[in-house]
């Protein structure tokens, strides 16, 4: 579905053809494949069937309690964090859920039963950003919804490869079609395509599909992908079960797994590609068929998130060099070291080339380098923000989102400085796990993970300390950085359990490990997010505006409002009205619109709306605001003044709308 979106446009006929082809292909494969799936007997061992029934019942009761607290907290008002409205008892219920799952991970439970429990818990776990917010969570979602509605109507999202409006840009000495290197479009097209396809097939509105699609795909497929990858390291049941619990313990997987965004959406195909890299390393001899199959993943991932394509290429080349080390160390080891050093600078270099970031030049480089080696390791050890937080909303940390403030009202989080206690333990188990990887089923895969984790950490270190800008690519490494801790952390925990089980009782060790996993999960869970959102009133106001403006389409529109309701308007209008009709620049900034909006809220005048019409080229302009944006010292006076010069306003909840037509 991504291919026609990138090349030109998508149509229902294209979807129909693909569905027919896929149906035929799957039927043919099933008919030719008569092999029954093999089951590892060690993994399927089970103890007393009735031993854990009370524990299962308690787990279901706790999950039901979590759902109750989420629905109880549902609101359309403005809140910058879900934890400000979710009842504090929710976190205690989740603490019980993850403790039970952590305990079951070390028992003789069947793998299919554990998978079912993990998927069920994951669905509840990620609902904390879906259920409480009536208008949904996030800002970029509205831009994606707008683009999807635009494309579903058969319109073209430029740049394109075919048609009259093919734009070209220089790439070295060549002029190439812009769409081939437009990373933002190719990175989004896969998610857009599936959302459109499901909307056509089911008749469900794109708004509702956006709410649940990423959450469902992530919760259902991630445990299976982790299980398959884990089997390349070990067939130990406790290792595999712990691995499936890891997304509950790292903030990026908690928040991005709850919303439909391209970075999350493309992570699942990327993990799928890693399975084949692992298979390539596992085979003793070089397989030409598997090698060329891996090459086919390059165009497959091209129609996905750009960062994951880069990471796949890096890991693919590293895997080839690691595999060849056994045969020819004299050549492979120098090549491996050389390529590794190149990778340390590759992504920051790409950011500089694309002008996403640039080298700092206001102070000597020596000062930044010294600060980098002093502060960056400490930040990693105590889970402090890696990148500078300009607006206070950026949460791009690998473990905890925020450690400087508590967002929830739960007393548990104030009891101890959990981040300072648990983050070093995570590092301790991870380092121990990397050290013990040589005893895993595929030692080369452990070495590959070590190299690539070092690469992404150095990439982030260089970008955050030596470069200015938005760090577009290195910030997008956050999910992958967290994932790189999964395998060594679980392996380290299992090896630790094996080392100390002779000195302490088995139940005591299991209790300690279950407490560690549950405390890590719940404290990381409550550390974020803190983010601006569209309120229910703003969403309804956007619908009201579009219904009125759609009746008399003029081609150019003018809506002077705050950023977030304008994002909702972009989604509602199907990308017909972008940023209220005002021009936007680098990083989606709209300085003219922002200044005029502030002026209207502090000292209203018709001349600001006249200027808005001049900028947008429209014939009429809407002004939309709320009391919270009006200058606080004279709110009533300003609102009365607006009514005098523009006429009586329309109220939609807390949103006020005026219409100006010269």
Secondary structure by P-SEA (a helix, b strand, c coil): caaaaaaccccaaaaaaaaaaaaaaaaaaaaaccccccccccccccccccccaaaaaaaaaaaaaaaaaaaaacccccccccccccccaaaaaaaaaaaaaaaaaaccccaaaaaaaaaaaaaaaacccccccccccccaaaaaaaaaaaaaacccccccccccbbbbbbcccccccccccaaaaaacaaaaaaaaaaaaaccccaaaaaacaaaaaaaccaaaaaaaaaaaccccaaaaaaaaaccccccccccccccccccccaaaaaaaaaaaaaaaaacccccaaaaaaaaaaccccccccaaaaaaaaaaaaaaaaaaacccccccaaaaaaaaaaaaacaaaaaaaaaccccccccccaaaaaaaaaacaaaaaaaccccccccccccccccccccccccccccccccccccccccaaaaaaaaaaaaaaccccccaaaaaaaaaaaaaaaaaaaaaaccccccccccccaaaaaaaaaaaaaaaaaaaaaaaccccccaaaaaaaaaaaaaaaaaaaaacccbbbbbcaaaaaaaaaaaaaaaaccccbbbbbccaaaaaaaaaaacccccccccccccccccaaaaaaaaaaaccccaaaaaaaaaaacccbbbbbbcccccccccaaaaaaaaaaaccbbbbcccbbbbbbcc
